[in-house]
């Protein structure tokens, strides 16, 4: 198993935002993570997917990039909230439109 594969295997085995943050030695506020854990992990995934084609093969450099992206993901929710950040599709949907029918036309039979 190569070093890079070992890093990715470690990441695959993790199941919570807390595990990721502890793995990369990132200090965190439990209250922030408790409320935003799924949002933090999804944001981390989004940031990572934007860099996968350009990741270095060097384990240390790759680990630094992962750590930096996770730190940014966490910071996004320290400084903001899930509704503002709109990580999940449900937050990206446009508000339902309102259709206005003038009263004069509401009771016209056609």
N, C-alpha and C positions, 0 to 999 in steps of 0.2 A: 504494500500500500504506500503510495507516495505521500509526502507531507501535505500537499494541497488536498488530496483525497481525505486524509485524516481530519483536516480542519472541517471540510464539508460534511464528513460523517458525524463529527461532534455536533455540528449545527442541526443536522437531520434528527438527532436524538433528543434535542431540546423541545419542550412542549409549552413553555410559558415565557412571557416577556421577562419575568424575573430571572429565569435561567439564562436567557441571552444576556441580560444586563450584568449579571454576576460573572458569566463566562468571560466577558470583555472588560471586567473590572470597572464598570461604569456606576458611579454612585447614583442612587435614585431615591425619590420620595415615594414611599409605599402608597400614599393616598393618590398620587397622580397615576401610578401604574394600575392600581386597583380599578380606577374608573376608566382608564384608556388602554388597557393591555392589548386588546384586539386591534385597536386603531394604530398603536405603536408598531405592532408586528406587521400589519398590512402596509404601513408607510415604509417600514424597513424593506419589505419585499418589493414595493414599488421603486424605491431608490436603488435597490440592488439590481432589479431587472433592467434598469437603465444603464448599468455599468458592466453587466456580465460579459459582453463581447470584448471589453477592454481591460479586464482584470489581469494583473501581473501574475506570472507563474511563481515568483518568489513568495514563500509562505509568510514571511514577516510583513512584506508589503501588502499582501492580500489581507492579512489579519488586520493591519492598520486601516485599510479601506473599509472593511466590514465594521470595525469599531467606530470609525468616523461616521459612517452612514447610520449606525444604530444610535449613536449619540445625537445626531441631527434629528432622527425620528422621535426620540424621547423629548428632546428640546422643543420640538414643534408643539407638543401637548403640555409642556410646562408653561409655555408662553401663550397658548391658545386653548381651544377646546374642540371636541369632535365635530360639533355642528359647523364651526367656522372652517375647520380644515377639510371637511368633506372627503374623507378617505374612501368611504363605502358608497356604492351606487345609490343606495336609498337617499343619501344626502345630496346627490347630484341631480336628482330628478327635478324638473321645473315644477313650480307651484301649479296646481290645477287652474285652468283658465276659468274665467267667469263669463257667461254669456248673458247679455242684457237684451231683453225683449221689451220694447216699449208697450205700455198698457194698451194703447190704441190697437196694437196688432195682436195682443194676447188672446182676444176673444173673437177674432174674425174667422168665420167659417169659409172654407174654400171648397 
